[in-house]
């Protein structure tokens, strides 16, 4: 479990310097920490480093350090040859990175990294890579900025009276509008550095060097076959680059298009890594995809492990997870115990998934691509074809698709860009009072609002980083790797118009065409999408007494943030028959469980 901890302060001031020395001394006494950078006003420590997987790369003359995994790159319009960065940076490369305030790092490299450096003006800075894979949070202690990836590490250097408290405004924002993608967290005083952001820790001044909106605003118009070829090349390059870091890896293979595409890039003979596929299944109409997983594994020449989703998952486990800056929606981690067991049994340090594919390849059943076409190309001869494709995609008539697109072009509907959180069905009048959503939104949100609706949805989905640390298994968990969220691939798909990604009125149309010759035909033609809704309902029903106790007697009802009577009606009927989904109820349980970890 790779983590880092850094202390940054003004070395000209006596009190912060004394506090920093004390923090550094405390950290060095814990033998698992290794000091990788020490300079006036900045100390950086790591633990869990693995050569070639998560390294510490020093800038020349110890002006900074880059933590994680780096690949070199060229622009997408040229041949794309990712090469892993080995060793430290020479003077020329270091100077270029420092003089550009980190821009050269984001433009010439990609991967999973956090950079600490002192810029040409003497300011101490931290830079988070555009994928946002490695978490990056910070808080203040006695004039020292503590920067960390794993909250439990930061809490170890705080006194009991210094522990963060719940930020109720931030939590209300999450309850009403879903997970936020701004700097604030649900803890007072704990903020995050955004993906693609450089933070001047000396002045507290952020600079967004990379954001999804910039690329979504710059369409790349290519013939369909050329776009498919470029997409295939970029996907294969990114997936194979990541796989080259590991001798053995697990690959979560649902049998859907995304995971099957990833597996095709790692077929026997395509990668030196030993790839072991893992499929989870459970009873239900769309919860058992073993047939497709077997086809994909057989085509790729890789072994397949099949496991049932844990039917007896106990929600009491959620009360024992690690303390995190925000509530963790645990549904995606319910199989983590099996993941950890299999990773250990097969000596596989990483678990690859196809996360992000829905937004990346545009699996969104809507007429929005017609609106995107109208917004970027206008009412030209191609609009009729775009409207027809969008009608098929959104399962509506071509006239409705065209009318909606025209209406969206003339008067955009704010409701289409609104999001809702798990408490929407149970919110009270007082729950939304006093919440200024601008405090919790991404700094590029205003620009995103001006994107065509399809690109807005895609870009905002890709702004939200996916969890990296397993809150259940923690140290025992394999490292989570999501190659489809690699920076070069995200940039490409943001630039490809949505009507191109969905040509012919099918979600993932361009991705399907790109890998048509690499996958079984039945997977390429799949219209259905697997899920685990029935498993989620079964877990909820099996734990309904625990859920009732947590929610009805919990802090959210006690503070009037949830309407207890409506919630009670939901929980004393079958959970699937009321207004809220089982997933929403689980999300509220996650919030209550998280709150229980922060009670005095």
C-alpha positions in Angstrom: 0.0 0.0 0.0 2.0 3.0 -1.3 1.5 6.2 0.7 3.2 9.5 1.3 3.3 12.1 4.0 4.9 15.6 3.6 5.5 18.6 5.8 5.8 22.1 4.3 6.5 25.3 6.3 8.2 28.7 6.2 11.8 27.9 7.3 12.3 31.5 8.3 9.8 31.3 11.1 10.9 29.7 14.4 7.6 28.2 15.6 6.6 26.4 12.4 10.2 25.2 12.0 10.1 23.7 15.5 6.7 22.1 14.8 8.0 20.7 11.5 11.1 19.2 13.2 8.9 17.5 15.8 6.6 16.1 13.1 9.6 14.9 11.1 11.2 13.3 14.2 7.9 11.5 15.0 7.6 10.2 11.5 11.2 8.9 11.3 10.7 7.0 14.5 8.1 4.9 12.7 10.4 2.6 10.7 8.1 2.0 7.8 8.5 5.6 6.6 11.5 6.5 4.4 12.5 10.1 4.0 12.8 10.8 0.2 13.3 14.6 0.3 14.6 17.0 2.8 15.2 20.7 2.1 14.6 23.9 4.0 10.8 24.1 4.5 10.0 20.7 3.0 10.2 17.1 4.1 8.6 14.2 2.1 8.3 10.6 3.4 7.0 7.4 1.6 6.1 3.9 2.6 5.3 0.9 0.5 7.5 1.8 -2.5 8.1 -0.9 -5.1 10.7 -0.5 -7.8 9.1 0.0 -11.2 5.6 0.3 -9.7 5.8 3.2 -7.2 9.1 5.0 -7.1 10.6 8.2 -5.8 12.2 10.2 -8.7 14.4 13.1 -7.5 14.7 16.3 -9.4 18.2 17.6 -9.9 20.0 19.1 -6.9 17.1 17.8 -4.6 14.8 20.6 -5.8 11.9 18.2 -5.6 10.7 14.6 -5.9 8.0 12.8 -8.0 6.3 9.9 -6.3 4.5 7.1 -8.1 4.7 5.8 -11.7 5.7 7.9 -14.7 5.4 7.2 -18.5 6.9 9.4 -21.1 4.7 10.4 -24.0 4.4 12.2 -27.3 1.4 14.0 -28.6 -1.6 12.0 -29.7 -1.3 13.3 -33.2 2.1 11.6 -33.5 3.1 8.0 -32.8 2.3 7.2 -29.2 5.2 5.4 -27.5 4.8 5.2 -23.7 8.1 4.5 -22.0 8.4 4.1 -18.2 10.6 6.8 -16.6 13.5 5.1 -14.9 16.0 6.8 -12.5 16.1 10.4 -11.5 15.7 13.6 -13.6 18.8 15.2 -15.0 19.5 19.0 -14.7 17.9 19.9 -18.1 14.7 18.0 -17.5 14.4 19.2 -13.9 15.0 22.8 -14.9 12.2 22.5 -17.5 9.8 21.1 -15.0 10.6 23.7 -12.4 10.7 26.7 -14.7 7.3 25.7 -16.2 5.7 25.4 -12.7 5.1 21.7 -13.4 3.4 22.1 -16.8 6.3 20.3 -18.5 5.7 17.3 -16.3 2.0 17.1 -17.3 2.7 17.7 -21.0 5.6 15.2 -21.4 4.6 12.5 -19.0 1.6 10.7 -17.7 0.8 8.0 -15.1 0.1 7.9 -11.4 2.0 10.5 -9.5 2.3 13.3 -7.0 5.2 15.9 -7.4 6.7 18.0 -4.6 9.1 20.8 -5.7 10.4 24.3 -5.1 9.7 26.4 -8.1 12.0 29.1 -9.6 10.6 31.7 -7.3 11.3 29.6 -4.2 7.7 28.6 -3.5 7.0 25.1 -2.2 4.5 23.4 -4.5 2.6 20.1 -4.8 1.2 18.9 -8.1 -1.4 16.1 -8.6 -1.5 14.2 -11.9 -4.5 14.7 -14.2 -5.9 11.2 -13.5 -6.0 12.0 -9.8 -5.2 8.3 -9.0 -3.1 9.0 -6.0 -5.2 11.0 -3.4 -3.8 14.3 -2.2 -5.1 16.0 0.9 -3.7 18.7 3.2 -4.4 20.3 6.6 -2.7 22.8 8.8 -0.9 22.1 12.2 1.0 24.8 14.1 2.0 26.6 10.9 3.0 23.4 9.1 1.0 22.2 6.0 0.7 18.4 6.3 0.1 16.8 2.8 -0.9 13.2 2.7 -2.6 10.4 0.7 -4.0 8.4 3.5 -5.8 10.2 6.3 -5.0 7.7 9.0 -1.3 8.6 8.5 -2.0 12.3 9.1 -4.1 11.6 12.2 -1.2 9.8 13.8 0.7 13.1 14.0 -2.2 15.1 15.5 -3.1 15.4 19.1 -6.6 14.2 20.2 -7.9 17.8 20.4 -6.7 18.5 16.9 -8.7 15.8 15.2 -10.9 17.2 12.4 -14.6 17.8 12.8 -17.4 17.2 10.4 -18.1 20.0 8.0 -21.9 19.8 7.9 -22.3 22.2 5.0 -20.1 20.0 2.9 -21.9 16.9 4.0 -25.3 18.4 3.2 -24.0 19.3 -0.3 -23.0 15.6 -0.8 -26.4 14.4 0.5 -28.3 16.6 -1.9 -26.1 16.6 -5.0 -23.9 13.6 -4.8 -20.1 13.4 -4.3 -18.6 16.8 -5.0 -15.5 17.4 -7.2 -14.3 20.6 -5.5 -11.5 21.2 -3.0 -13.5 20.8 0.1 -14.1 17.6 1.9 -16.6 16.6 4.6 -14.1 17.4 7.3 -13.3 20.9 8.5 -9.8 22.0 7.6 -9.1 19.0 5.3 -8.9 19.9 1.6 -7.9 18.1 -1.5 -5.6 19.1 -4.3 -7.6 18.5 -7.5 -6.5 16.3 -10.3 -4.3 18.4 -12.7 -3.9 21.1 -10.0 -0.6 22.7 -8.8 -0.9 24.2 -5.3 1.6 26.8 -4.1 1.8 25.7 -0.5 3.7 28.8 0.5 0.9 31.1 -0.5 -2.0 28.7 -0.6 -2.5 29.7 -4.2 -3.9 26.9 -6.6 -3.4 26.8 -10.4 -5.4 24.4 -12.5 -2.9 23.2 -15.1 -5.1 20.5 -16.6 -8.8 20.1 -16.7 -11.2 18.0 -18.7 -13.2 21.0 -20.0 -10.3 22.3 -22.0 -10.1 19.1 -24.1 -13.9 18.8 -24.4 -13.9 22.3 -25.9 -11.4 21.3 -28.6 -13.1 18.8 -30.9 -11.0 16.5 -33.0 -12.8 15.9 -36.2 -11.6 12.6 -37.9 -13.2 10.2 -40.3 -14.8 7.3 -38.4 -12.3 4.7 -39.4 -9.3 6.9 -38.6 -10.8 7.8 -35.2 -11.4 4.0 -34.5 -7.8 3.3 -35.4 -6.4 6.1 -33.2 -8.6 5.0 -30.3 -7.5 1.3 -30.6 -3.8 2.4 -30.7 -4.2 4.6 -27.7 -6.1 2.1 -25.6 -3.6 -0.6 -26.3 -0.6 1.6 -25.6 -2.0 2.7 -22.2 -3.2 -0.8 -21.1 0.0 -2.5 -22.1 2.2 0.3 -20.5 0.4 -0.3 -17.2 0.7 -4.1 -17.5 4.4 -3.8 -18.2 4.8 -2.7 -14.6 3.7 -6.1 -13.2 4.8 -9.7 -13.6 1.4 -11.0 -12.5 -1.9 -9.2 -12.3 -5.6 -9.8 -11.7 -8.1 -8.4 -14.2 -11.7 -7.9 -13.2 -13.5 -9.4 -16.2 -17.3 -8.8 -16.2 -17.7 -9.9 -19.8 -18.8 -6.4 -20.8 -17.3 -4.4 -23.6 -14.8 -2.4 -21.5 -13.2 -5.2 -19.5 -13.1 -7.4 -22.6 -11.4 -4.6 -24.6 -8.7 -4.4 -21.8 -8.3 -8.1 -21.9 -7.8 -8.1 -25.7 -4.9 -5.7 -25.2 -3.4 -8.2 -22.7 -4.1 -11.4 -24.7 -1.4 -14.2 -24.5 1.5 -13.0 -26.6 0.5 -9.3 -26.3 2.0 -8.7 -22.9 4.7 -10.5 -20.8 2.5 -10.2 -17.7 0.7 -13.2 -16.4 -2.9 -12.0 -16.6 -5.5 -13.9 -14.4 -9.1 -12.9 -15.1 -11.6 -12.7 -12.3 -15.4 -12.7 -12.8 -17.9 -12.1 -10.0 -21.5 -13.3 -10.4 -24.7 -13.5 -8.3 -28.3 -14.6 -8.9 -30.4 -12.2 -11.0 -31.5 -11.3 -14.5 -28.4 -9.4 -15.4 -26.0 -10.3 -12.6 -24.4 -13.4 -14.1 -22.2 -12.7 -17.1 -20.0 -15.7 -16.9 -21.0 -16.7 -20.5 -19.4 -13.6 -21.9 -16.5 -13.7 -19.5 -15.6 -17.2 -20.6 -15.8 -16.2 -24.3 -13.5 -13.2 -23.7 -11.0 -15.2 -21.6 -10.9 -18.1 -24.2 -10.3 -15.7 -27.1 -7.5 -14.0 -25.2 -5.9 -17.3 -24.0 -6.1 -16.3 -20.4 -7.2 -18.2 -17.2 -10.5 -17.2 -15.7 -11.5 -17.4 -12.0 -15.2 -17.3 -11.2 -16.4 -16.3 -7.8 -19.9 -15.6 -6.4 -20.4 -12.1 -4.9 -20.3 -12.4 -1.2 -23.9 -13.2 -0.4 -23.5 -12.8 3.4 -21.9 -9.3 3.4 -22.5 -7.8 6.9 -23.0 -4.1 7.1 -21.3 -4.1 10.5 -18.0 -4.2 8.5 -18.8 -0.7 7.2 -18.6 0.6 10.8 -15.0 -0.6 11.0 -13.5 0.8 7.8 -10.6 3.3 7.9 -11.3 6.9 8.6 -11.6 8.8 5.3 -12.1 12.5 4.4 -15.5 11.8 2.8 -18.0 9.0 3.2 -17.1 6.0 1.1 -19.8 4.4 -1.0 -18.8 0.8 -0.2 -20.8 -1.1 -2.8 -17.8 -1.2 -5.1 -15.7 -2.7 -2.3 -17.9 -5.5 -1.1 -15.8 -8.1 -2.8 -12.5 -6.7 -1.5 -11.9 -9.6 0.9 -12.0 -12.1 -2.0 -9.8 -9.7 -4.1 -7.2 -9.6 -1.4 -7.3 -13.4 -0.9 -6.9 -14.2 -4.6 -4.2 -11.5 -5.1 -2.2 -13.1 -2.3 -2.8 -16.7 -3.5 -1.6 -15.8 -7.0 1.2 -13.3 -6.0 -0.6 -10.7 -8.0 0.1 -7.2 -6.6 -2.4 -5.4 -8.8 -6.1 -5.6 -9.7 -6.9 -4.1 -13.2 -10.5 -2.9 -13.8 -12.4 -1.3 -16.7 -13.7 1.5 -14.6 -14.5 4.8 -16.4 -15.5 3.2 -19.7 -19.1 4.3 -19.5 -18.2 8.0 -19.6 -15.0 7.6 -21.7 -16.6 5.6 -24.6 -20.0 7.3 -24.1 -22.5 4.6 -23.0 -25.2 7.2 -22.2 -28.7 6.3 -23.6 -29.8 9.8 -24.6 -30.5 12.1 -27.6 -27.6 14.3 -26.4 -25.2 13.6 -29.3 -27.7 15.3 -31.6 -27.5 18.4 -29.4 -23.7 18.2 -29.4 -23.6 18.0 -33.2 -25.9 21.0 -33.5 -23.8 23.0 -31.0 -20.5 22.3 -32.8 -21.3 21.8 -36.4 -24.6 23.7 -36.9 -27.6 22.8 -39.0 -25.6 21.3 -41.9 -26.2 18.2 -44.1 -24.9 15.9 -41.4 -27.4 16.8 -38.8 -30.1 14.6 -40.0 -27.9 11.5 -39.7 -26.7 12.7 -36.2 -30.3 13.1 -35.1 -31.3 9.6 -36.4 -28.4 8.1 -34.5 -29.3 10.0 -31.4 -32.9 8.9 -31.7 -31.8 5.2 -31.8 -29.4 5.8 -28.9 -32.1 7.6 -26.7 -34.9 5.3 -27.9 -37.1 8.1 -29.1 -38.3 9.4 -32.5 -36.0 11.3 -34.7 -38.3 14.2 -34.6 -38.2 14.4 -30.8 -34.4 14.0 -30.9 -34.1 16.9 -33.4 -36.6 19.1 -31.5 -34.8 18.5 -28.1 -31.5 19.2 -29.7 -32.8 22.5 -31.2 -34.4 23.5 -27.9 -31.1 22.8 -26.1 -29.2 24.9 -28.6 -31.5 27.9 -28.2 -32.2 27.6 -24.5 -30.1 25.1 -22.5 -32.1 23.4 -19.8 -30.3 23.7 -16.4 -32.1 20.6 -15.1 -30.2 18.4 -17.5 -27.0 19.5 -15.8 -28.2 19.1 -12.2 -27.1 16.2 -10.1 -28.9 14.5 -7.1 -27.5 12.8 -4.1 -28.8 9.9 -1.9 -30.9 12.1 0.4 -33.0 13.6 -2.4 -36.0 11.3 -1.7 -35.9 12.0 2.0 -34.6 15.6 2.3 -36.3 18.2 4.5 -36.7 21.9 3.9 -34.0 22.7 6.4 -31.4 20.3 4.9 -30.7 22.6 1.9 -30.7 25.9 3.8 -27.4 27.8 4.0 -25.5 25.5 1.5 -23.5 27.5 -1.0 -22.7 25.0 -3.7 -20.1 27.2 -5.2 -17.9 26.5 -2.2 -17.9 22.8 -3.1 -17.8 22.8 -6.9 -14.9 22.4 -9.3 -13.2 25.6 -10.4 -13.9 24.6 -14.0 -17.6 24.1 -13.4 -18.7 27.4 -14.9 -16.8 26.6 -18.1 -18.2 23.1 -18.1 -21.8 24.6 -18.0 -21.1 26.1 -21.4 -20.2 22.8 -23.0 -22.8 21.0 -25.2 -24.9 18.7 -22.9 -23.3 15.4 -23.9 -19.7 16.7 -23.5 -20.7 18.4 -20.2 -21.9 15.0 -18.9 -18.8 13.2 -20.1 -16.3 15.8 -18.8 -17.9 16.2 -15.4 -18.0 12.4 -14.9 -14.3 12.2 -15.8 -13.4 15.0 -13.3 -14.3 12.8 -10.4 -11.3 10.6 -9.4 -12.0 7.0 -8.5 -11.0 5.6 -5.1 -7.5 4.2 -4.9 -7.3 2.8 -1.4 -9.4 -0.1 -0.2 -11.1 1.1 3.0 -11.8 -2.5 4.1 -8.7 -4.6 3.4 -6.2 -1.6 3.4 -2.7 -3.1 3.4 -3.8 -6.5 2.3 -5.6 -5.2 -0.8 -4.0 -5.4 -4.3 -3.2 -2.1 -5.9 -6.1 -0.8 -8.0 -5.2 0.1 -11.6 -7.8 1.6 -14.0 -5.9 1.9 -17.3 -8.9 3.4 -19.2 -8.5 6.5 -17.1 -5.0 7.1 -18.3 -4.4 10.8 -19.2 -3.7 10.3 -23.0 -6.8 8.2 -23.4 -9.0 10.6 -21.5 -7.8 13.5 -23.5 -8.5 11.7 -26.8 -12.0 10.7 -25.9 -12.9 14.1 -24.5 -11.9 15.6 -27.9 -13.8 13.0 -30.0 -17.4 14.3 -30.6 -20.1 12.4 -28.9 -21.9 11.8 -32.2 -18.7 10.1 -33.4 -18.4 7.9 -30.3 -22.0 6.8 -30.8 -22.2 6.5 -34.6 -25.1 4.4 -35.7 -27.0 5.0 -32.5 -25.1 2.6 -30.3 -23.3 3.4 -27.0 -19.5 2.7 -27.3 -19.9 2.5 -31.1 -16.4 3.8 -31.9 -14.8 1.5 -29.2 -16.8 -1.4 -30.6 -15.5 -0.7 -34.1 -12.0 -0.2 -32.9 -11.8 -3.6 -31.3 -14.2 -5.4 -33.7 -11.5 -7.9 -34.8 -10.2 -8.5 -31.3 -13.3 -9.6 -29.4 -15.9 -12.3 -29.8 -18.8 -11.1 -32.0 -21.4 -11.6 -29.3 -19.6 -9.2 -27.0 -19.2 -6.6 -29.7 -23.0 -6.8 -30.5 -24.1 -6.8 -26.8 -26.8 -4.3 -26.1 -27.5 -5.4 -22.5 -25.3 -4.3 -19.7 -24.6 -6.3 -16.6 -25.1 -5.1 -13.1 -25.6 -6.2 -9.6 -28.8 -4.4 -8.6 -30.5 -7.6 -7.3 -27.4 -8.5 -5.3 -27.5 -5.0 -3.8 -31.1 -5.5 -2.9 -30.4 -8.9 -1.3 -27.6 -7.4 0.9 -30.0 -4.7 2.0 -32.8 -7.1 2.8 -30.4 -9.3 4.7 -29.2 -6.4 6.8 -32.5 -4.5 7.1 -32.5 -4.4 10.9 -29.0 -3.0 11.0 -30.0 -0.4 8.4 -33.1 0.6 10.3 -31.1 1.1 13.5 -28.3 3.1 11.8 -30.6 5.4 9.8 -33.7 5.9 12.0 -31.7 6.5 15.1 -28.8 8.1 13.4 -27.2 11.6 13.3 -28.8 12.6 9.9 -32.4 12.1 11.3 -31.4 13.6 14.6 -30.2 16.8 12.9 -33.2 17.0 10.6 -31.3 16.4 7.4 -33.5 13.4 6.6 -37.3 13.1 6.9 -37.6 10.3 9.4 -41.2 9.4 8.6 -40.5 9.0 4.9 -37.4 7.0 5.6 -39.3 4.8 8.1 -42.0 4.1 5.5 -39.3 3.0 3.0 -37.5 0.8 5.5 -40.5 -1.0 6.8 -41.7 -1.9 3.4 -39.7 -4.0 0.9 -36.8 -1.6 0.0 -37.3 -2.1 -3.7 -40.9 -1.0 -3.7 -40.6 2.5 -2.5 -39.3 5.8 -4.0 -35.6 5.4 -3.3 -33.4 2.7 -4.8 -31.5 0.2 -2.7 -28.2 1.9 -3.8 -29.5 5.2 -2.3 -30.2 3.5 1.0 -26.8 2.0 1.0 -25.3 5.4 0.3 -27.1 6.8 3.4 -25.8 3.9 5.5 -22.3 4.8 4.3 -22.7 8.3 5.5 -24.0 7.2 8.9 -21.2 4.7 9.2 -18.7 7.5 8.3 -20.2 9.8 10.9 -19.9 7.2 13.6 -16.1 7.3 13.1 -16.0 11.0 13.9 -18.2 11.2 16.9 -16.4 12.5 20.0 
